[in-house]
Amino acid sequence: MNRQLFPGYTIGDDAYDDIKTICPRYGSKIAVIGGKRALQASRDAIAAAVKETALSILGFFWNGGEASVENIELLEANAEVQQADMIFAVGGGKAIDTAKVLAHRTNRPFFTFPTIASTCASCTSLGILYHPDGSLREYSFSDVPPIHIFINSRIIAEAPRQYLWAGIGDTMAKFYECTTSGRGDVLSHSNALGTAISSMCSDPLVRYGVKALHDCDSNTVSPDLEEIILGIIVSTGLVSNLVGIDLTTGLAHAMYNGFTILPQIERYGHLHGEIVSYGVLVLLAVDGQDEELVRIHQFSEKMGLPTKLSDLHVSREDLGNVIAKALSGIDVRHYPYEVTPEMITAAVDKLESWQ
């Protein structure tokens, strides 16, 4: 039997008020799990929303700082967490994935409370797990996303702007990767629906992105900012829930994986979505989408996203190893044509010539 569940969502300054009507049907005892800064930002608002209900918060628990099996096992062994009927997952991707995988392992309903808009983790059923040292361990697959996403746009507007900035870059890849990877395929209903929704991961971001980032800089909740938040969290998350692994990735993420072998990427703190946004430009150049490449290149310049190797502290001499790593994974194993090192090199050189 194929089964696909869809989370509900609420966005706004008062999003947490919906806790009162949505959560009581799943029990009464809550374990709130999240990152330190995320819990600090949301604790009072969550507590206030729960106060006049039959719900009770057993505690606010730190996720341990890493979405690792070890931290999940520590939480699973916690006596108070064991008593909870439901789990509130609070924070960014790693904090939410910690609580999400715990909920999957213990067969409990969970709800998500994103405090930054940098990934679609708060909407998806997929969990990404890491070793304690931060290196990737494995993907945790499930078909059970959260029941509801509570998106407090005030908290996100007051979060550091680089998360929103990088989230925009990462989100745009979803459209270009889905539509390129699945080109020529006869798509199943789920893959076709996800690919259709992926169009919401590009044009709205170009339309609202510059203004939304400006509003985030001034901690202002605006319609533009909320459109971008919904694009990053909901549009992208629904696509991820619907399409298979071969369509949810592609050359943009392959390039990200390639760049991560370079020590300067971590040394200078380059973010996932930031690097992926450069990968989108490479994808468009390789695929010969020249008009779209010009449009997205101009948008990236306006946003301050990387458009050349030096923006990522990368030199042309690094490119061979980056490309080898990029093509060694699964990201372009299902593609309408073979992607060769020469294609990527030519695409990068084209981007460099525009500077």
KOLDOSE-606680 format. One record per residue (C-alpha): residue number from 1; x, y, z; residue in three letters. Coordinates in steps of 0.02 Angstrom, whole numbers, always signed. Layout:
{nr = NUM c1 = X c2 = Y c3 = Z rest = ALA}
...
***
This chain:
{nr = 1 c1 = +0 c2 = +0 c3 = +0 rest = MET}
{nr = 2 c1 = +65 c2 = +174 c3 = -45 rest = ASN}
{nr = 3 c1 = +30 c2 = +304 c3 = +87 rest = ARG}
{nr = 4 c1 = +70 c2 = +488 c3 = +86 rest = GLN}
{nr = 5 c1 = +25 c2 = +607 c3 = +227 rest = LEU}
{nr = 6 c1 = +23 c2 = +796 c3 = +215 rest = PHE}
{nr = 7 c1 = +55 c2 = +913 c3 = +361 rest = PRO}
{nr = 8 c1 = -57 c2 = +1061 c3 = +396 rest = GLY}
{nr = 9 c1 = +22 c2 = +1229 c3 = +433 rest = TYR}
{nr = 10 c1 = -13 c2 = +1397 c3 = +513 rest = THR}
{nr = 11 c1 = +90 c2 = +1554 c3 = +484 rest = ILE}
{nr = 12 c1 = +84 c2 = +1722 c3 = +572 rest = GLY}
{nr = 13 c1 = +128 c2 = +1812 c3 = +732 rest = ASP}
{nr = 14 c1 = -10 c2 = +1712 c3 = +818 rest = ASP}
{nr = 15 c1 = +26 c2 = +1542 c3 = +738 rest = ALA}
{nr = 16 c1 = +51 c2 = +1458 c3 = +906 rest = TYR}
{nr = 17 c1 = -129 c2 = +1497 c3 = +956 rest = ASP}
{nr = 18 c1 = -183 c2 = +1350 c3 = +847 rest = ASP}
{nr = 19 c1 = -98 c2 = +1232 c3 = +969 rest = ILE}
{nr = 20 c1 = -257 c2 = +1249 c3 = +1073 rest = LYS}
{nr = 21 c1 = -371 c2 = +1172 c3 = +941 rest = THR}
{nr = 22 c1 = -254 c2 = +1054 c3 = +849 rest = ILE}
{nr = 23 c1 = -147 c2 = +966 c3 = +979 rest = CYS}
{nr = 24 c1 = -268 c2 = +910 c3 = +1118 rest = PRO}
{nr = 25 c1 = -342 c2 = +773 c3 = +1010 rest = ARG}
{nr = 26 c1 = -173 c2 = +683 c3 = +1016 rest = TYR}
{nr = 27 c1 = -156 c2 = +675 c3 = +1206 rest = GLY}
{nr = 28 c1 = -107 c2 = +795 c3 = +1343 rest = SER}
{nr = 29 c1 = +77 c2 = +776 c3 = +1387 rest = LYS}
{nr = 30 c1 = +207 c2 = +865 c3 = +1281 rest = ILE}
{nr = 31 c1 = +396 c2 = +850 c3 = +1267 rest = ALA}
{nr = 32 c1 = +469 c2 = +1004 c3 = +1185 rest = VAL}
{nr = 33 c1 = +636 c2 = +965 c3 = +1101 rest = ILE}
{nr = 34 c1 = +745 c2 = +1090 c3 = +1011 rest = GLY}
{nr = 35 c1 = +905 c2 = +1188 c3 = +994 rest = GLY}
{nr = 36 c1 = +962 c2 = +1302 c3 = +1134 rest = LYS}
{nr = 37 c1 = +932 c2 = +1466 c3 = +1042 rest = ARG}
{nr = 38 c1 = +771 c2 = +1400 c3 = +967 rest = ALA}
{nr = 39 c1 = +700 c2 = +1352 c3 = +1136 rest = LEU}
{nr = 40 c1 = +749 c2 = +1521 c3 = +1206 rest = GLN}
{nr = 41 c1 = +662 c2 = +1611 c3 = +1063 rest = ALA}
{nr = 42 c1 = +500 c2 = +1510 c3 = +1069 rest = SER}
{nr = 43 c1 = +483 c2 = +1448 c3 = +1248 rest = ARG}
{nr = 44 c1 = +373 c2 = +1587 c3 = +1317 rest = ASP}
{nr = 45 c1 = +259 c2 = +1589 c3 = +1165 rest = ALA}
{nr = 46 c1 = +233 c2 = +1401 c3 = +1168 rest = ILE}
{nr = 47 c1 = +202 c2 = +1402 c3 = +1356 rest = ALA}
{nr = 48 c1 = +76 c2 = +1543 c3 = +1338 rest = ALA}
{nr = 49 c1 = -20 c2 = +1450 c3 = +1202 rest = ALA}
{nr = 50 c1 = -29 c2 = +1292 c3 = +1308 rest = VAL}
{nr = 51 c1 = -73 c2 = +1381 c3 = +1470 rest = LYS}
{nr = 52 c1 = -262 c2 = +1387 c3 = +1451 rest = GLU}
{nr = 53 c1 = -282 c2 = +1210 c3 = +1387 rest = THR}
{nr = 54 c1 = -282 c2 = +1034 c3 = +1460 rest = ALA}
{nr = 55 c1 = -109 c2 = +1011 c3 = +1384 rest = LEU}
{nr = 56 c1 = +43 c2 = +1004 c3 = +1496 rest = SER}
{nr = 57 c1 = +225 c2 = +1028 c3 = +1451 rest = ILE}
{nr = 58 c1 = +334 c2 = +897 c3 = +1536 rest = LEU}
{nr = 59 c1 = +493 c2 = +994 c3 = +1495 rest = GLY}
{nr = 60 c1 = +597 c2 = +1088 c3 = +1368 rest = PHE}
{nr = 61 c1 = +738 c2 = +974 c3 = +1314 rest = PHE}
{nr = 62 c1 = +896 c2 = +1020 c3 = +1217 rest = TRP}
{nr = 63 c1 = +922 c2 = +910 c3 = +1065 rest = ASN}
{nr = 64 c1 = +1106 c2 = +891 c3 = +1108 rest = GLY}
{nr = 65 c1 = +1171 c2 = +1004 c3 = +970 rest = GLY}
{nr = 66 c1 = +1183 c2 = +872 c3 = +835 rest = GLU}
{nr = 67 c1 = +1054 c2 = +763 c3 = +747 rest = ALA}
{nr = 68 c1 = +1144 c2 = +605 c3 = +798 rest = SER}
{nr = 69 c1 = +1086 c2 = +432 c3 = +846 rest = VAL}
{nr = 70 c1 = +1176 c2 = +456 c3 = +1011 rest = GLU}
{nr = 71 c1 = +1075 c2 = +611 c3 = +1055 rest = ASN}
{nr = 72 c1 = +914 c2 = +529 c3 = +1001 rest = ILE}
{nr = 73 c1 = +951 c2 = +380 c3 = +1114 rest = GLU}
{nr = 74 c1 = +985 c2 = +497 c3 = +1262 rest = LEU}
{nr = 75 c1 = +817 c2 = +581 c3 = +1236 rest = LEU}
{nr = 76 c1 = +731 c2 = +413 c3 = +1214 rest = GLU}
{nr = 77 c1 = +800 c2 = +357 c3 = +1382 rest = ALA}
{nr = 78 c1 = +742 c2 = +515 c3 = +1472 rest = ASN}
{nr = 79 c1 = +601 c2 = +471 c3 = +1592 rest = ALA}
{nr = 80 c1 = +505 c2 = +632 c3 = +1562 rest = GLU}
{nr = 81 c1 = +517 c2 = +617 c3 = +1374 rest = VAL}
{nr = 82 c1 = +454 c2 = +438 c3 = +1387 rest = GLN}
{nr = 83 c1 = +294 c2 = +499 c3 = +1469 rest = GLN}
{nr = 84 c1 = +250 c2 = +619 c3 = +1328 rest = ALA}
{nr = 85 c1 = +101 c2 = +584 c3 = +1216 rest = ASP}
{nr = 86 c1 = +170 c2 = +699 c3 = +1081 rest = MET}
{nr = 87 c1 = +330 c2 = +789 c3 = +1033 rest = ILE}
{nr = 88 c1 = +354 c2 = +970 c3 = +987 rest = PHE}
{nr = 89 c1 = +507 c2 = +988 c3 = +874 rest = ALA}
{nr = 90 c1 = +579 c2 = +1164 c3 = +884 rest = VAL}
{nr = 91 c1 = +719 c2 = +1251 c3 = +788 rest = GLY}
{nr = 92 c1 = +814 c2 = +1228 c3 = +627 rest = GLY}
{nr = 93 c1 = +847 c2 = +1071 c3 = +526 rest = GLY}
{nr = 94 c1 = +957 c2 = +972 c3 = +646 rest = LYS}
{nr = 95 c1 = +852 c2 = +1008 c3 = +801 rest = ALA}
{nr = 96 c1 = +692 c2 = +964 c3 = +710 rest = ILE}
{nr = 97 c1 = +765 c2 = +806 c3 = +634 rest = ASP}
{nr = 98 c1 = +822 c2 = +748 c3 = +806 rest = THR}
{nr = 99 c1 = +646 c2 = +760 c3 = +875 rest = ALA}
{nr = 100 c1 = +569 c2 = +696 c3 = +713 rest = LYS}
{nr = 101 c1 = +670 c2 = +536 c3 = +710 rest = VAL}
{nr = 102 c1 = +637 c2 = +510 c3 = +895 rest = LEU}
{nr = 103 c1 = +450 c2 = +524 c3 = +859 rest = ALA}
{nr = 104 c1 = +466 c2 = +399 c3 = +717 rest = HIS}
{nr = 105 c1 = +563 c2 = +277 c3 = +825 rest = ARG}
{nr = 106 c1 = +438 c2 = +286 c3 = +967 rest = THR}
{nr = 107 c1 = +282 c2 = +296 c3 = +858 rest = ASN}
{nr = 108 c1 = +219 c2 = +461 c3 = +928 rest = ARG}
{nr = 109 c1 = +135 c2 = +609 c3 = +842 rest = PRO}
{nr = 110 c1 = +245 c2 = +761 c3 = +820 rest = PHE}
{nr = 111 c1 = +225 c2 = +943 c3 = +776 rest = PHE}
{nr = 112 c1 = +357 c2 = +1063 c3 = +711 rest = THR}
{nr = 113 c1 = +399 c2 = +1241 c3 = +760 rest = PHE}
{nr = 114 c1 = +530 c2 = +1312 c3 = +641 rest = PRO}
{nr = 115 c1 = +620 c2 = +1462 c3 = +716 rest = THR}
{nr = 116 c1 = +725 c2 = +1494 c3 = +560 rest = ILE}
{nr = 117 c1 = +680 c2 = +1474 c3 = +376 rest = ALA}
{nr = 118 c1 = +832 c2 = +1388 c3 = +306 rest = SER}
{nr = 119 c1 = +771 c2 = +1214 c3 = +258 rest = THR}
{nr = 120 c1 = +611 c2 = +1116 c3 = +231 rest = CYS}
{nr = 121 c1 = +649 c2 = +997 c3 = +376 rest = ALA}
{nr = 122 c1 = +496 c2 = +1054 c3 = +474 rest = SER}
{nr = 123 c1 = +381 c2 = +995 c3 = +333 rest = CYS}
{nr = 124 c1 = +462 c2 = +832 c3 = +279 rest = THR}
{nr = 125 c1 = +456 c2 = +652 c3 = +336 rest = SER}
{nr = 126 c1 = +642 c2 = +630 c3 = +297 rest = LEU}
{nr = 127 c1 = +769 c2 = +645 c3 = +437 rest = GLY}
{nr = 128 c1 = +955 c2 = +673 c3 = +408 rest = ILE}
{nr = 129 c1 = +1069 c2 = +599 c3 = +540 rest = LEU}
{nr = 130 c1 = +1251 c2 = +642 c3 = +577 rest = TYR}
{nr = 131 c1 = +1394 c2 = +569 c3 = +676 rest = HIS}
{nr = 132 c1 = +1439 c2 = +664 c3 = +836 rest = PRO}
{nr = 133 c1 = +1581 c2 = +749 c3 = +742 rest = ASP}
{nr = 134 c1 = +1456 c2 = +825 c3 = +620 rest = GLY}
{nr = 135 c1 = +1492 c2 = +712 c3 = +471 rest = SER}
{nr = 136 c1 = +1346 c2 = +636 c3 = +377 rest = LEU}
{nr = 137 c1 = +1291 c2 = +467 c3 = +443 rest = ARG}
{nr = 138 c1 = +1132 c2 = +417 c3 = +351 rest = GLU}
{nr = 139 c1 = +959 c2 = +466 c3 = +294 rest = TYR}
{nr = 140 c1 = +812 c2 = +411 c3 = +401 rest = SER}
{nr = 141 c1 = +667 c2 = +373 c3 = +285 rest = PHE}
{nr = 142 c1 = +485 c2 = +377 c3 = +338 rest = SER}
{nr = 143 c1 = +318 c2 = +420 c3 = +259 rest = ASP}
{nr = 144 c1 = +258 c2 = +512 c3 = +414 rest = VAL}
{nr = 145 c1 = +284 c2 = +701 c3 = +412 rest = PRO}
{nr = 146 c1 = +228 c2 = +812 c3 = +556 rest = PRO}
{nr = 147 c1 = +43 c2 = +830 c3 = +589 rest = ILE}
{nr = 148 c1 = +54 c2 = +1020 c3 = +587 rest = HIS}
{nr = 149 c1 = +187 c2 = +1155 c3 = +564 rest = ILE}
{nr = 150 c1 = +171 c2 = +1307 c3 = +676 rest = PHE}
{nr = 151 c1 = +265 c2 = +1448 c3 = +587 rest = ILE}
{nr = 152 c1 = +285 c2 = +1601 c3 = +697 rest = ASN}
{nr = 153 c1 = +340 c2 = +1731 c3 = +570 rest = SER}
{nr = 154 c1 = +390 c2 = +1854 c3 = +707 rest = ARG}
{nr = 155 c1 = +519 c2 = +1734 c3 = +777 rest = ILE}
{nr = 156 c1 = +588 c2 = +1698 c3 = +603 rest = ILE}
{nr = 157 c1 = +595 c2 = +1885 c3 = +561 rest = ALA}
{nr = 158 c1 = +703 c2 = +1910 c3 = +715 rest = GLU}
{nr = 159 c1 = +822 c2 = +1765 c3 = +675 rest = ALA}
{nr = 160 c1 = +992 c2 = +1795 c3 = +593 rest = PRO}
{nr = 161 c1 = +966 c2 = +1843 c3 = +411 rest = ARG}
{nr = 162 c1 = +1097 c2 = +1723 c3 = +342 rest = GLN}
{nr = 163 c1 = +981 c2 = +1576 c3 = +372 rest = TYR}
{nr = 164 c1 = +843 c2 = +1651 c3 = +266 rest = LEU}
{nr = 165 c1 = +972 c2 = +1704 c3 = +135 rest = TRP}
{nr = 166 c1 = +1042 c2 = +1528 c3 = +119 rest = ALA}
{nr = 167 c1 = +868 c2 = +1452 c3 = +127 rest = GLY}
{nr = 168 c1 = +818 c2 = +1549 c3 = -28 rest = ILE}
{nr = 169 c1 = +968 c2 = +1479 c3 = -122 rest = GLY}
{nr = 170 c1 = +930 c2 = +1301 c3 = -70 rest = ASP}
{nr = 171 c1 = +745 c2 = +1314 c3 = -110 rest = THR}
{nr = 172 c1 = +771 c2 = +1371 c3 = -289 rest = MET}
{nr = 173 c1 = +866 c2 = +1211 c3 = -327 rest = ALA}
{nr = 174 c1 = +711 c2 = +1108 c3 = -297 rest = LYS}
{nr = 175 c1 = +624 c2 = +1170 c3 = -455 rest = PHE}
{nr = 176 c1 = +773 c2 = +1156 c3 = -570 rest = TYR}
{nr = 177 c1 = +828 c2 = +986 c3 = -504 rest = GLU}
{nr = 178 c1 = +653 c2 = +909 c3 = -510 rest = CYS}
{nr = 179 c1 = +614 c2 = +969 c3 = -685 rest = THR}
{nr = 180 c1 = +784 c2 = +923 c3 = -755 rest = THR}
{nr = 181 c1 = +807 c2 = +754 c3 = -670 rest = SER}
{nr = 182 c1 = +632 c2 = +696 c3 = -720 rest = GLY}
{nr = 183 c1 = +636 c2 = +763 c3 = -897 rest = ARG}
{nr = 184 c1 = +574 c2 = +633 c3 = -1021 rest = GLY}
{nr = 185 c1 = +506 c2 = +517 c3 = -886 rest = ASP}
{nr = 186 c1 = +328 c2 = +455 c3 = -875 rest = VAL}
{nr = 187 c1 = +298 c2 = +511 c3 = -697 rest = LEU}
{nr = 188 c1 = +189 c2 = +426 c3 = -568 rest = SER}
{nr = 189 c1 = +52 c2 = +530 c3 = -488 rest = HIS}
{nr = 190 c1 = +158 c2 = +570 c3 = -336 rest = SER}
{nr = 191 c1 = +312 c2 = +619 c3 = -437 rest = ASN}
{nr = 192 c1 = +208 c2 = +720 c3 = -560 rest = ALA}
{nr = 193 c1 = +118 c2 = +813 c3 = -420 rest = LEU}
{nr = 194 c1 = +281 c2 = +851 c3 = -332 rest = GLY}
{nr = 195 c1 = +361 c2 = +912 c3 = -493 rest = THR}
{nr = 196 c1 = +212 c2 = +1026 c3 = -526 rest = ALA}
{nr = 197 c1 = +224 c2 = +1100 c3 = -352 rest = ILE}
{nr = 198 c1 = +410 c2 = +1130 c3 = -376 rest = SER}
{nr = 199 c1 = +368 c2 = +1279 c3 = -486 rest = SER}
{nr = 200 c1 = +325 c2 = +1367 c3 = -323 rest = MET}
{nr = 201 c1 = +508 c2 = +1353 c3 = -273 rest = CYS}
{nr = 202 c1 = +574 c2 = +1473 c3 = -406 rest = SER}
{nr = 203 c1 = +470 c2 = +1618 c3 = -471 rest = ASP}
{nr = 204 c1 = +398 c2 = +1671 c3 = -301 rest = PRO}
{nr = 205 c1 = +574 c2 = +1677 c3 = -230 rest = LEU}
{nr = 206 c1 = +634 c2 = +1789 c3 = -371 rest = VAL}
{nr = 207 c1 = +480 c2 = +1897 c3 = -349 rest = ARG}
{nr = 208 c1 = +489 c2 = +1919 c3 = -160 rest = TYR}
{nr = 209 c1 = +667 c2 = +1873 c3 = -111 rest = GLY}
{nr = 210 c1 = +756 c2 = +2042 c3 = -112 rest = VAL}
{nr = 211 c1 = +617 c2 = +2131 c3 = -15 rest = LYS}
{nr = 212 c1 = +599 c2 = +1985 c3 = +106 rest = ALA}
{nr = 213 c1 = +784 c2 = +1987 c3 = +147 rest = LEU}
{nr = 214 c1 = +776 c2 = +2175 c3 = +176 rest = HIS}
{nr = 215 c1 = +627 c2 = +2150 c3 = +292 rest = ASP}
{nr = 216 c1 = +720 c2 = +2016 c3 = +388 rest = CYS}
{nr = 217 c1 = +866 c2 = +2137 c3 = +409 rest = ASP}
{nr = 218 c1 = +747 c2 = +2258 c3 = +494 rest = SER}
{nr = 219 c1 = +654 c2 = +2118 c3 = +589 rest = ASN}
{nr = 220 c1 = +493 c2 = +2163 c3 = +499 rest = THR}
{nr = 221 c1 = +354 c2 = +2037 c3 = +469 rest = VAL}
{nr = 222 c1 = +288 c2 = +2073 c3 = +295 rest = SER}
{nr = 223 c1 = +187 c2 = +1983 c3 = +161 rest = PRO}
{nr = 224 c1 = +347 c2 = +1966 c3 = +58 rest = ASP}
{nr = 225 c1 = +439 c2 = +1885 c3 = +203 rest = LEU}
{nr = 226 c1 = +296 c2 = +1764 c3 = +237 rest = GLU}
{nr = 227 c1 = +289 c2 = +1715 c3 = +53 rest = GLU}
{nr = 228 c1 = +473 c2 = +1671 c3 = +59 rest = ILE}
{nr = 229 c1 = +455 c2 = +1576 c3 = +223 rest = ILE}
{nr = 230 c1 = +314 c2 = +1473 c3 = +147 rest = LEU}
{nr = 231 c1 = +418 c2 = +1440 c3 = -8 rest = GLY}
{nr = 232 c1 = +566 c2 = +1378 c3 = +93 rest = ILE}
{nr = 233 c1 = +470 c2 = +1274 c3 = +218 rest = ILE}
{nr = 234 c1 = +306 c2 = +1219 c3 = +139 rest = VAL}
{nr = 235 c1 = +328 c2 = +1219 c3 = -50 rest = SER}
{nr = 236 c1 = +497 c2 = +1135 c3 = -42 rest = THR}
{nr = 237 c1 = +442 c2 = +1016 c3 = +95 rest = GLY}
{nr = 238 c1 = +290 c2 = +956 c3 = -2 rest = LEU}
{nr = 239 c1 = +399 c2 = +923 c3 = -154 rest = VAL}
{nr = 240 c1 = +521 c2 = +824 c3 = -48 rest = SER}
{nr = 241 c1 = +379 c2 = +722 c3 = +25 rest = ASN}
{nr = 242 c1 = +306 c2 = +683 c3 = -145 rest = LEU}
{nr = 243 c1 = +449 c2 = +647 c3 = -265 rest = VAL}
{nr = 244 c1 = +571 c2 = +503 c3 = -260 rest = GLY}
{nr = 245 c1 = +754 c2 = +523 c3 = -216 rest = ILE}
{nr = 246 c1 = +808 c2 = +529 c3 = -399 rest = ASP}
{nr = 247 c1 = +700 c2 = +683 c3 = -431 rest = LEU}
{nr = 248 c1 = +728 c2 = +775 c3 = -269 rest = THR}
{nr = 249 c1 = +912 c2 = +800 c3 = -306 rest = THR}
{nr = 250 c1 = +1020 c2 = +841 c3 = -456 rest = GLY}
{nr = 251 c1 = +1173 c2 = +936 c3 = -514 rest = LEU}
{nr = 252 c1 = +1154 c2 = +1083 c3 = -395 rest = ALA}
{nr = 253 c1 = +1167 c2 = +968 c3 = -244 rest = HIS}
{nr = 254 c1 = +1302 c2 = +866 c3 = -329 rest = ALA}
{nr = 255 c1 = +1405 c2 = +1025 c3 = -339 rest = MET}
{nr = 256 c1 = +1372 c2 = +1059 c3 = -155 rest = TYR}
{nr = 257 c1 = +1437 c2 = +886 c3 = -111 rest = ASN}
{nr = 258 c1 = +1590 c2 = +918 c3 = -216 rest = GLY}
{nr = 259 c1 = +1632 c2 = +1083 c3 = -133 rest = PHE}
{nr = 260 c1 = +1619 c2 = +1009 c3 = +42 rest = THR}
{nr = 261 c1 = +1784 c2 = +915 c3 = +19 rest = ILE}
{nr = 262 c1 = +1875 c2 = +1083 c3 = +23 rest = LEU}
{nr = 263 c1 = +1929 c2 = +1138 c3 = +197 rest = PRO}
{nr = 264 c1 = +1900 c2 = +1322 c3 = +159 rest = GLN}
{nr = 265 c1 = +1713 c2 = +1291 c3 = +141 rest = ILE}
{nr = 266 c1 = +1701 c2 = +1253 c3 = +326 rest = GLU}
{nr = 267 c1 = +1839 c2 = +1374 c3 = +374 rest = ARG}
{nr = 268 c1 = +1744 c2 = +1523 c3 = +302 rest = TYR}
{nr = 269 c1 = +1574 c2 = +1462 c3 = +359 rest = GLY}
{nr = 270 c1 = +1490 c2 = +1443 c3 = +190 rest = HIS}
{nr = 271 c1 = +1313 c2 = +1380 c3 = +213 rest = LEU}
{nr = 272 c1 = +1228 c2 = +1235 c3 = +125 rest = HIS}
{nr = 273 c1 = +1100 c2 = +1339 c3 = +32 rest = GLY}
{nr = 274 c1 = +1230 c2 = +1468 c3 = -16 rest = GLU}
{nr = 275 c1 = +1335 c2 = +1335 c3 = -104 rest = ILE}
{nr = 276 c1 = +1182 c2 = +1252 c3 = -181 rest = VAL}
{nr = 277 c1 = +1132 c2 = +1420 c3 = -258 rest = SER}
{nr = 278 c1 = +1297 c2 = +1422 c3 = -353 rest = TYR}
{nr = 279 c1 = +1259 c2 = +1243 c3 = -405 rest = GLY}
{nr = 280 c1 = +1095 c2 = +1303 c3 = -481 rest = VAL}
{nr = 281 c1 = +1194 c2 = +1419 c3 = -596 rest = LEU}
{nr = 282 c1 = +1306 c2 = +1273 c3 = -647 rest = VAL}
{nr = 283 c1 = +1153 c2 = +1164 c3 = -679 rest = LEU}
{nr = 284 c1 = +1073 c2 = +1296 c3 = -791 rest = LEU}
{nr = 285 c1 = +1235 c2 = +1323 c3 = -887 rest = ALA}
{nr = 286 c1 = +1262 c2 = +1136 c3 = -914 rest = VAL}
{nr = 287 c1 = +1081 c2 = +1114 c3 = -968 rest = ASP}
{nr = 288 c1 = +1089 c2 = +1256 c3 = -1094 rest = GLY}
{nr = 289 c1 = +950 c2 = +1357 c3 = -1011 rest = GLN}
{nr = 290 c1 = +1032 c2 = +1520 c3 = -1063 rest = ASP}
{nr = 291 c1 = +888 c2 = +1642 c3 = -1034 rest = GLU}
{nr = 292 c1 = +850 c2 = +1568 c3 = -864 rest = GLU}
{nr = 293 c1 = +1034 c2 = +1570 c3 = -820 rest = LEU}
{nr = 294 c1 = +1042 c2 = +1757 c3 = -854 rest = VAL}
{nr = 295 c1 = +885 c2 = +1787 c3 = -749 rest = ARG}
{nr = 296 c1 = +942 c2 = +1685 c3 = -600 rest = ILE}
{nr = 297 c1 = +1120 c2 = +1752 c3 = -612 rest = HIS}
{nr = 298 c1 = +1050 c2 = +1929 c3 = -600 rest = GLN}
{nr = 299 c1 = +942 c2 = +1879 c3 = -452 rest = PHE}
{nr = 300 c1 = +1091 c2 = +1799 c3 = -364 rest = SER}
{nr = 301 c1 = +1191 c2 = +1959 c3 = -387 rest = GLU}
{nr = 302 c1 = +1050 c2 = +2061 c3 = -309 rest = LYS}
{nr = 303 c1 = +1041 c2 = +1940 c3 = -163 rest = MET}
{nr = 304 c1 = +1229 c2 = +1931 c3 = -137 rest = GLY}
{nr = 305 c1 = +1228 c2 = +1744 c3 = -172 rest = LEU}
{nr = 306 c1 = +1386 c2 = +1671 c3 = -251 rest = PRO}
{nr = 307 c1 = +1407 c2 = +1688 c3 = -439 rest = THR}
{nr = 308 c1 = +1593 c2 = +1646 c3 = -454 rest = LYS}
{nr = 309 c1 = +1719 c2 = +1529 c3 = -375 rest = LEU}
{nr = 310 c1 = +1804 c2 = +1664 c3 = -271 rest = SER}
{nr = 311 c1 = +1638 c2 = +1700 c3 = -184 rest = ASP}
{nr = 312 c1 = +1660 c2 = +1527 c3 = -106 rest = LEU}
{nr = 313 c1 = +1848 c2 = +1549 c3 = -77 rest = HIS}
{nr = 314 c1 = +1878 c2 = +1419 c3 = -212 rest = VAL}
{nr = 315 c1 = +2010 c2 = +1427 c3 = -349 rest = SER}
{nr = 316 c1 = +2008 c2 = +1353 c3 = -523 rest = ARG}
{nr = 317 c1 = +2143 c2 = +1230 c3 = -466 rest = GLU}
{nr = 318 c1 = +2018 c2 = +1155 c3 = -343 rest = ASP}
{nr = 319 c1 = +1893 c2 = +1116 c3 = -479 rest = LEU}
{nr = 320 c1 = +1954 c2 = +943 c3 = -531 rest = GLY}
{nr = 321 c1 = +1933 c2 = +868 c3 = -358 rest = ASN}
{nr = 322 c1 = +1766 c2 = +957 c3 = -333 rest = VAL}
{nr = 323 c1 = +1696 c2 = +887 c3 = -495 rest = ILE}
{nr = 324 c1 = +1760 c2 = +712 c3 = -459 rest = ALA}
{nr = 325 c1 = +1671 c2 = +713 c3 = -292 rest = LYS}
{nr = 326 c1 = +1514 c2 = +790 c3 = -367 rest = ALA}
{nr = 327 c1 = +1497 c2 = +651 c3 = -495 rest = LEU}
{nr = 328 c1 = +1538 c2 = +510 c3 = -374 rest = SER}
{nr = 329 c1 = +1371 c2 = +515 c3 = -283 rest = GLY}
{nr = 330 c1 = +1191 c2 = +477 c3 = -327 rest = ILE}
{nr = 331 c1 = +1135 c2 = +653 c3 = -372 rest = ASP}
{nr = 332 c1 = +1150 c2 = +638 c3 = -561 rest = VAL}
{nr = 333 c1 = +1132 c2 = +450 c3 = -579 rest = ARG}
{nr = 334 c1 = +956 c2 = +480 c3 = -648 rest = HIS}
{nr = 335 c1 = +972 c2 = +619 c3 = -775 rest = TYR}
{nr = 336 c1 = +915 c2 = +647 c3 = -955 rest = PRO}
{nr = 337 c1 = +1097 c2 = +638 c3 = -1013 rest = TYR}
{nr = 338 c1 = +1268 c2 = +594 c3 = -945 rest = GLU}
{nr = 339 c1 = +1348 c2 = +738 c3 = -852 rest = VAL}
{nr = 340 c1 = +1534 c2 = +741 c3 = -887 rest = THR}
{nr = 341 c1 = +1677 c2 = +834 c3 = -801 rest = PRO}
{nr = 342 c1 = +1703 c2 = +931 c3 = -962 rest = GLU}
{nr = 343 c1 = +1523 c2 = +995 c3 = -957 rest = MET}
{nr = 344 c1 = +1543 c2 = +1059 c3 = -779 rest = ILE}
{nr = 345 c1 = +1712 c2 = +1137 c3 = -815 rest = THR}
{nr = 346 c1 = +1640 c2 = +1229 c3 = -965 rest = ALA}
{nr = 347 c1 = +1492 c2 = +1289 c3 = -861 rest = ALA}
{nr = 348 c1 = +1605 c2 = +1356 c3 = -724 rest = VAL}
{nr = 349 c1 = +1717 c2 = +1442 c3 = -851 rest = ASP}
{nr = 350 c1 = +1564 c2 = +1524 c3 = -927 rest = LYS}
{nr = 351 c1 = +1512 c2 = +1592 c3 = -758 rest = LEU}
{nr = 352 c1 = +1690 c2 = +1653 c3 = -725 rest = GLU}
{nr = 353 c1 = +1691 c2 = +1746 c3 = -891 rest = SER}
{nr = 354 c1 = +1539 c2 = +1847 c3 = -837 rest = TRP}
{nr = 355 c1 = +1630 c2 = +1930 c3 = -692 rest = GLN}
***
